Amino acid sequence: MTFTVTYADRDGGGTCLRLTGELDMSTAPELNAAIDRLTAAGERHLLVDLSELSFCDSTGIAAFVRGDNQAAADGGWLRVTGASGRVERVLRLTGLAEVLSYEPDNTDPASQIVP
């Protein structure tokens, strides 16, 4: 399955990243690169929509933690939302659901996603 990261500005500030497919050892660098680009451009508030993510392994979890640490270094945050099934279970089991203020219904459907 193909993995993609798309993102767009959110109404009220910040950026929404939408992940699709499987986040694992081979695809996590793509997410890290997107987060790096956004934080280098001064973005400090990142909402990551996981509603289309079907799988996440430990390298995906590490990418979320890395992204949150990177945003927090500049006074910001990374939040996740929209996870279901196995992805939601992994977030809850690892404790990231609480750490990253996971809110399942906090997506921003008004955002237009751009590559």
C-alpha angles and dihedrals in degrees: 000000000000119000120214136178118200127171144185139176115274124228106258094026139298131068131276116216116197117203122200129186127003125344109205143127093300097046104034092085088064091055091045090052092051091049090047091052093048097046091045087055089055100261111149104168115066124177111191115204110208098176092113096039110110100181139020127180131186094283089056090051089049090052091055092049091046091050093049091049091048093050092043091055086068095041096269140105146222118225130186127213142167100039120152139171117002094357092055090047092053091049092051096044093050093046093240091118087071099034094052094041092245112206112178096205101040099103120133106229092177091068117103110221119224128185 
